[in-house]
Amino acid sequence: MIPAGSVVSGDRARLFCALRLPDGVLDALEEWQRLEVTRGRPVPRPNLHVTLAFLGSTPSERTDDVAAALGDAAARARPIALAPERYRETRSVGMLVLSDAEGAATAVAEDLHGRLEGLGVYEREARRWLPHVTVVRFRERPRLRPKLPETGPFAPSDAAVYLSRLRPSGAEYVVLESVELGGM
């Protein structure tokens, strides 16, 4: 699961769980970024995902427990259908907010949150989970008004536990373990 030497027992790992996007959607988002993201730093293709839960600094020996919780939540998933609904900017990022037909992705996120809380490795955020893909990062809000990408409705390819490594050039995300989604 974890490449030798990348995480040593006793260390802490910056972890998150996310839905991964199919190649066709990634292709469409890259092209959309090229055309519509005129300011800021577009998020690179390997970092495009839908975060289910950000755990942050976690004891590395809990990684297998996190992966098992994600696997259990993913196995119970109903078919997920996501689609770009609107563009939104916060203080430091631009995102595509996604519609979640019938709430299937939200159900996976809520199930996972409960499982991770039960493990004592996650504290649920006060705000409601919002399905989105972060597509651009910036220091000063560019106030973009892009057209939405034409992905059409799509299903995530799978879900994964990621290791996030902070680098001067930006975060590097490494998939530690991926799991299939049930009902797909």
N, C-alpha and C positions, 0 to 999 in steps of 0.2 A: 504494500500500500504506500509506504513512505520511502522514497529513495534513500539508500544507505547514506548515513552521515548528514542528512538534511535536518533532522530533528532528533536530538539525543534525549534519552530518558532524563527527566528532571528539568528540562528546558520548558519554556513557555512558547506557545505558537499563537500567532494572530490568525484566528479562524473565522470563516463564515460559511454558510450553506446557501446554495443558490440553484435556480433552474437554469439549465444551459439551453442556448438557442440553437436551432437547426442551421446548417450551413447556408441554406437559401435565404433565411432571415438575416444572417450575418452579412451575406453578400449585399442584400438590399440596404442594410444599415450603413455599411461602409460607403456605398455609392451615395446614399442620402447625406452622410456626413460631408463627403467631398463637395457636394453641391450646396448644401444648406447651412453648414456650420462655418460661418465666415469669420468668426472671432473665437478666441479661447483655444484650448487644447482638446481636440477630439479624443475620446477614449479609444485606445487601440482594440482591434478585433478580439484578441485573446481575453480582454477584460470586460467584454459585453456579456451581461447576464442579468437575471432577475433575482436579487437577493431575497432569500427567505428569512434568514436570521444572521445577524452579525454578532459573533460571540466575543470578538476581541481577544485579548491575552488570555489564553487557556493553557492549563498544564498539558504538556504534550502527551502524557500518559492517558489523557482522557479522549484523545483523537478517535480511538476505536469506538468508544461509547457514543461519541457524537455521530460517527458514521453509522452505527447501528440504529440510533434514533432517527436519522434521516432515512435510512433504508426502510424502517418500519412505517414512517409517515408516508413515504413515497409509494410503498406497496399498497397502501389503502387509497391512493389517489383515484378519483374519478377522471374521465377524460378532460383535459384542460384545453381551453381555447382562449388565446390571448390575441389582442390586436391593438395597435397604436390608437389612442383616443385623443390625446392632446399633448402639447409640449409645455413644460413647466420649468421655471428657473428658481433656484434657491440662492442663498448667499454665495455658494461656490461651485454649484453644478447645474447643468441643464439636463433634463430627463424627458424621456417619452413615458408618459403615464399610460398604462395599458388597461383596456377593458378586460374583465375576467368573466366571460360568459358563464352563467350559472354558479359562479363563486368557487369553482373547483380548485384554483390555485390558492385562493384565500383559505380554503379548508385545509390544504396541505400545510400552509404556513402556520395556521393556528394549531394544528395537530403537532407539528414540529416544535413550536414554542412551548407547548405543554410538556412534551417529552424532555426537552432540553432543561426546562425549569425543574422538572423532577430529578434530573441528574445534578442539579446545582451548578450548571455551567452557563446559565443564561438568565437574564432578567428582561422580561417583556417590556417593550417601550410603552409609554403612556399613550402615544398616538396609535391609531389604527394602522395595520399593515397596508401599504400601498404598492400594488404591483407596478414596477417601473424598470426601465433600463436607463442607467446614467450614460449619456452620450457625449457630454462635453464638460470639461472642468475649466475654471477661470478664477482669476483673482478679483476682477471687477466685472460685475454683471454686464454682459453684452446686450441684454434685452433683445434677443433674437426673436423673430416671428416666422419660423420656418414652416413650410408646408409639411404635412406628415408623410413619412415614408410609406410607400405602397407595398406593404408586406401581405396585406390581407390577414385573415385570422390564421393563427398558427398554434401548434402544440410544441411545448418544450421538448428537446431531444431526450433529456434525462435530468437528474439532479446530482449535485456534487458537493463534497466538502472541499473547500479551498484553503490553502495557506496563503496569506497575504504578506509579502515582503516589501517593506518600504524602502525605496531607492531614491537617490537624488533626481533621477529622471522620471520618477513616478512609481506607483505601486506595481509590483509583479505578482500575478496570481498563478498559483500552481495547484492543479487538481490532485488531491490526495486520494480520493476515492469517488467513483461515480456509481449511481444506482439507477435502475430502471424505474419508471413511473408505472404504477398499476393502471389498468384500464386503458392503456395506450395501444 
